[in-house]
Amino acid sequence: MDRRKFLQIPIAAVPAFLASRVFGQERSKFPLSSAMRVRGPVVVSTWDSGVTANNAAWPLLRKRGNAIDAVEAGGRASELEPSCCVGLDAWPDRDGKVTLDACVMNGNGDIGAVSFLERIKHPVSVARAVMEKTPHVLLSGEGAQEFALANGFKLESGELSEDAKKEWAEWLKNSQYKPGINVERRPNIILQFAPNYFENGKPNHDTMGTVALDSKGMLAGMVTTSGMAFKMRGRVGDSPIIGAGLFVDNEVGAATSSGLGEEVIRICGTHTIVEQMRLGRTPEQACREAVRRIVKRDPVKAKEFQVGFVALSRTGAIGAFAVQPGFTYTITNEQFPKGKIFEAKSHF
């Protein structure tokens, strides 16, 4: 057996998990093969609440629109959705300020990103403007805000949402920074390693990453986030870093991540995955290899955090893998027009 065929051997399928309804979407009732292939165009987003991003992206893809337009639309929809980790309504850093990170990338290698951006509603669109209107890749902080204002974006108030004020006040009682697994802040739900559901009618999820394949066979992706809640002032995670939180290559595929960004940065996670696919591994096998490298560095510490990856190949193969159970992702295409949620296999 040659090396390529060996690398393409599917990993054992994950046991079927409990069917339920989330946002009116059906959770998968069957195992997702490591070599699952869907018909394009298709959009894939992290977490159950990726349904929101996909619902905005899919109408464009269905009408033979461009992947880059679709993922930007998905990002904008997520940024408007009240949540703990995306958009201006997100939970703040330890100083009570919401700072946003985002990036976009297409399969030709065009990229744009912003980090530590304050008081701008749609960082994903600012990232696209960086890609299209500047010779740079990443703008940060005050400079990113000035660029946004110069290009027609509105400066918002900067006031915390009521939910964010409450959570920040609660955090200040102990001022302990310890990222939870799968954003575990939901009372009255089985929390440990649980999939992400709604809390009090508001989606509770981590970074939103979206990748898409359009009808022309072109790929694109985006990531948008407010980063870890109650982070140190100035902290930037993997989300705006190309090759960490997102990487796209039309010759191979695309990958995005969610979870503890520092661990993703250490291994250039999404670039690692795309390169593993280039060598012949399926998307799931490639994501599993990235997780293996993260866990190997410190197996004890790895039990205390979550990182999840999802990947889409240029041929429509989809796969995911995570450090812990509970990492979910949403697929939308002609086969799943309302979006279908799957749970990734995990190391632990």
C-alpha positions in Angstrom: 0.0 0.0 0.0 1.5 3.4 -1.0 1.6 6.3 1.5 -1.2 8.3 -0.1 -3.6 5.3 0.2 -2.5 4.7 3.8 -3.3 8.3 4.7 -6.8 8.1 3.2 -7.9 5.2 5.4 -11.0 6.5 7.3 -10.8 6.8 11.1 -13.4 4.7 13.0 -16.8 6.4 12.9 -18.0 8.1 16.1 -21.0 6.5 17.8 -24.3 8.0 16.8 -25.4 10.7 19.3 -28.7 11.8 20.7 -31.1 13.5 18.2 -32.6 16.8 19.3 -33.8 20.1 17.9 -31.7 23.3 18.2 -32.9 26.5 16.6 -35.4 24.3 14.8 -32.4 22.5 13.2 -32.0 18.7 13.3 -29.0 17.3 15.1 -27.4 14.5 13.1 -28.7 11.1 13.9 -25.9 9.3 12.2 -22.1 9.2 12.4 -20.2 11.6 10.1 -17.6 9.7 8.2 -14.1 11.0 8.1 -14.5 11.0 4.3 -18.0 12.6 4.1 -18.5 14.5 0.8 -21.4 16.9 0.1 -22.5 18.6 -3.1 -21.4 22.2 -3.5 -22.0 24.9 -3.1 -21.7 24.5 0.6 -21.1 26.6 3.7 -19.8 25.2 7.0 -19.6 27.1 10.3 -18.4 26.4 13.8 -20.9 25.6 16.6 -24.7 25.1 16.7 -25.1 28.8 16.3 -23.3 28.6 13.0 -26.9 28.2 11.8 -27.1 32.0 11.9 -24.0 32.5 9.8 -25.1 29.8 7.3 -28.6 31.2 7.0 -27.0 34.5 5.8 -24.4 32.9 3.6 -26.5 30.2 1.9 -28.9 32.4 -0.1 -25.9 34.0 -1.9 -24.3 30.6 -2.6 -27.6 29.1 -3.8 -27.8 31.9 -6.4 -24.3 31.1 -7.6 -22.8 34.0 -5.6 -19.1 34.2 -4.6 -17.8 32.4 -1.6 -16.1 35.6 -0.2 -19.4 37.5 -0.3 -21.2 34.6 1.4 -18.7 34.2 4.3 -18.8 38.0 4.9 -22.6 37.9 5.0 -22.3 35.0 7.5 -19.9 37.0 9.7 -22.1 40.1 9.7 -25.1 38.1 10.8 -23.1 36.6 13.7 -21.9 40.0 14.7 -25.4 41.2 15.1 -26.5 38.2 17.2 -26.4 38.8 20.9 -23.8 36.5 22.3 -20.9 36.2 24.8 -18.2 36.0 22.2 -19.0 37.7 18.9 -19.9 41.3 18.2 -20.2 44.5 20.3 -22.7 42.8 22.6 -20.1 40.3 23.7 -18.5 40.1 27.1 -15.6 42.5 27.7 -12.0 42.2 28.6 -11.0 42.6 32.3 -11.0 46.4 31.9 -14.6 46.4 30.8 -13.9 47.1 27.1 -15.1 45.0 24.1 -12.4 44.5 21.6 -13.0 42.6 18.3 -10.9 40.5 16.0 -11.7 39.3 12.5 -10.2 38.0 9.3 -11.2 37.0 5.8 -9.3 35.0 3.2 -10.1 33.7 -0.3 -8.6 30.7 -2.1 -6.3 32.8 -4.2 -4.4 34.0 -1.1 -6.0 37.4 -0.7 -6.3 38.2 3.0 -7.3 40.9 5.4 -7.6 41.1 9.1 -8.2 43.5 12.1 -7.4 43.0 15.8 -8.1 44.9 19.0 -10.8 46.9 17.2 -13.2 48.9 19.3 -16.6 50.4 18.7 -17.1 49.1 15.2 -20.1 46.9 14.5 -18.8 44.7 11.7 -15.1 43.9 12.0 -15.4 41.2 9.3 -16.3 43.9 6.8 -13.4 46.0 8.0 -11.1 43.0 7.5 -12.4 42.7 3.9 -11.7 46.4 3.3 -8.2 45.9 4.5 -7.8 43.0 2.0 -9.3 45.0 -0.9 -8.1 48.6 -0.2 -4.7 48.4 1.4 -1.3 46.8 0.7 -1.4 45.4 4.3 -2.7 42.2 5.8 -3.5 43.2 9.4 -4.5 46.5 11.0 -4.8 46.7 14.8 -6.2 48.9 17.5 -6.5 52.7 17.0 -5.2 52.4 13.5 -7.8 49.8 12.5 -10.5 52.0 13.9 -9.3 55.1 12.0 -9.2 53.0 8.8 -12.8 51.8 9.5 -14.0 55.4 10.0 -12.2 56.6 6.9 -14.0 53.9 4.9 -17.6 54.7 6.0 -18.0 52.6 9.1 -19.9 54.2 12.0 -18.4 54.6 15.5 -20.7 53.0 18.0 -21.2 54.1 21.6 -18.9 51.5 23.3 -21.5 50.9 26.1 -21.6 47.4 27.3 -24.8 45.4 26.8 -26.9 44.7 30.0 -25.8 41.1 29.9 -22.2 42.0 29.5 -22.3 44.4 32.4 -23.8 41.7 34.6 -21.3 39.1 33.6 -18.3 41.6 34.1 -19.6 42.6 37.5 -19.8 39.0 38.5 -16.3 38.2 37.2 -14.9 41.2 39.1 -15.8 39.5 42.4 -13.0 37.1 42.0 -11.1 38.4 38.9 -10.1 34.9 38.0 -9.2 34.2 34.4 -9.8 30.6 33.5 -11.3 29.8 30.0 -14.1 27.3 30.2 -14.6 24.3 28.0 -17.2 25.0 25.3 -18.1 28.3 27.0 -19.7 26.6 29.9 -21.8 29.4 31.5 -25.3 27.8 31.1 -27.2 27.1 34.3 -29.6 24.2 34.6 -28.0 22.3 31.7 -25.7 19.3 31.9 -22.6 21.5 31.5 -19.4 19.5 31.3 -18.5 19.0 27.7 -22.0 19.7 26.6 -22.9 21.1 23.1 -23.7 24.8 23.0 -27.3 25.7 23.3 -29.2 28.9 24.1 -29.2 30.6 27.6 -32.1 32.9 28.3 -32.9 33.1 24.6 -29.3 34.3 23.7 -26.8 32.2 21.9 -23.8 31.2 23.9 -20.9 30.3 21.7 -17.2 30.8 21.1 -15.5 32.3 18.0 -17.5 32.1 14.8 -15.6 30.6 11.9 -17.1 30.0 8.5 -15.7 28.4 5.3 -17.5 28.1 2.0 -17.2 26.5 -1.5 -19.1 28.3 -4.2 -20.6 27.0 -7.5 -17.4 28.0 -9.4 -15.3 25.8 -7.2 -13.8 28.8 -5.3 -13.2 28.7 -1.6 -13.2 31.5 1.1 -13.4 31.8 4.8 -13.9 34.3 7.7 -13.5 34.4 11.4 -15.0 36.9 13.8 -14.8 37.1 17.6 -14.5 39.3 20.7 -11.9 36.9 22.0 -11.8 35.3 25.4 -14.1 37.0 27.9 -12.2 39.0 30.6 -8.9 38.6 28.8 -5.9 40.9 29.6 -6.2 44.3 27.9 -4.6 43.9 24.5 -4.8 40.1 24.2 -5.2 38.8 20.7 -5.9 35.2 19.9 -5.8 33.1 16.8 -8.9 34.5 15.1 -7.3 37.4 13.1 -4.1 35.5 12.4 -4.0 33.8 9.0 -2.7 30.3 9.3 -3.9 30.0 12.9 -7.6 30.7 13.0 -8.2 30.5 9.3 -6.4 29.3 6.1 -7.8 28.8 2.6 -6.2 27.4 -0.6 -8.2 26.8 -3.7 -5.9 23.9 -4.7 -6.6 22.0 -1.4 -9.3 23.3 0.9 -10.1 25.5 3.9 -10.0 25.2 7.7 -11.1 27.3 10.6 -10.8 26.9 14.4 -12.5 27.8 17.7 -11.4 27.5 21.3 -8.3 28.6 23.2 -6.5 30.6 20.6 -3.1 30.5 22.2 -2.9 26.8 21.6 -4.0 27.1 17.9 -1.3 29.8 17.3 1.4 27.5 18.7 1.0 25.0 15.9 -0.3 27.3 13.1 -3.4 25.1 13.3 -5.4 25.8 10.2 -2.3 26.0 7.9 -1.2 22.7 9.4 -4.6 21.2 8.5 -4.6 22.4 4.9 -1.1 21.1 4.4 -2.1 17.7 5.8 -4.9 17.7 3.3 -2.5 18.6 0.5 -0.5 15.4 1.5 -3.7 13.3 1.0 -5.4 13.2 4.4 -9.1 13.6 4.6 -10.4 16.8 6.4 -11.1 14.8 9.6 -7.7 13.1 9.6 -6.0 16.5 9.0 -8.0 18.1 11.9 -7.1 15.1 14.1 -3.4 15.6 13.4 -3.6 19.2 14.5 -5.4 18.3 17.7 -2.8 15.6 18.3 0.0 18.1 18.1 -1.8 20.4 20.6 -2.4 17.7 23.1 1.1 16.2 22.8 2.7 19.5 23.9 1.1 19.2 27.4 -1.4 16.3 27.8 -2.3 17.3 31.4 -3.0 21.0 30.5 -5.0 19.9 27.4 -7.6 18.3 29.7 -8.6 21.8 30.8 -9.3 23.6 27.5 -11.1 23.2 24.2 -9.9 23.6 20.7 -11.9 22.5 17.7 -11.2 22.5 14.0 -13.4 22.1 11.0 -12.2 21.7 7.4 -13.6 21.7 3.9 -11.8 20.3 0.9 -12.1 21.7 -2.6 -14.0 18.5 -3.6 -16.7 19.0 -0.9 -15.3 16.7 1.7 -15.9 17.9 5.3 -14.4 16.8 8.6 -13.7 18.1 12.1 -11.9 17.1 15.3 -11.6 18.6 18.8 -9.7 18.3 22.0 -12.8 17.7 24.1 -16.3 16.4 23.3 -19.0 19.0 22.6 -17.5 20.9 19.6 -20.2 21.2 17.0 -20.5 22.6 13.5 -23.2 23.3 11.0 -23.4 22.3 7.3 -25.7 24.0 4.8 -26.1 23.1 1.2 -28.9 21.7 -1.1 -28.9 18.5 0.9 -29.3 20.4 4.2 -30.9 23.8 3.2 -31.9 24.6 6.7 -28.6 23.6 8.1 -27.6 20.4 9.8 -25.6 20.2 13.0 -22.9 17.6 13.6 -20.7 16.9 16.6 -17.0 16.4 16.0 -15.0 13.4 17.3 -12.6 14.3 20.1 -9.3 13.3 21.6 -10.6 12.9 25.2 
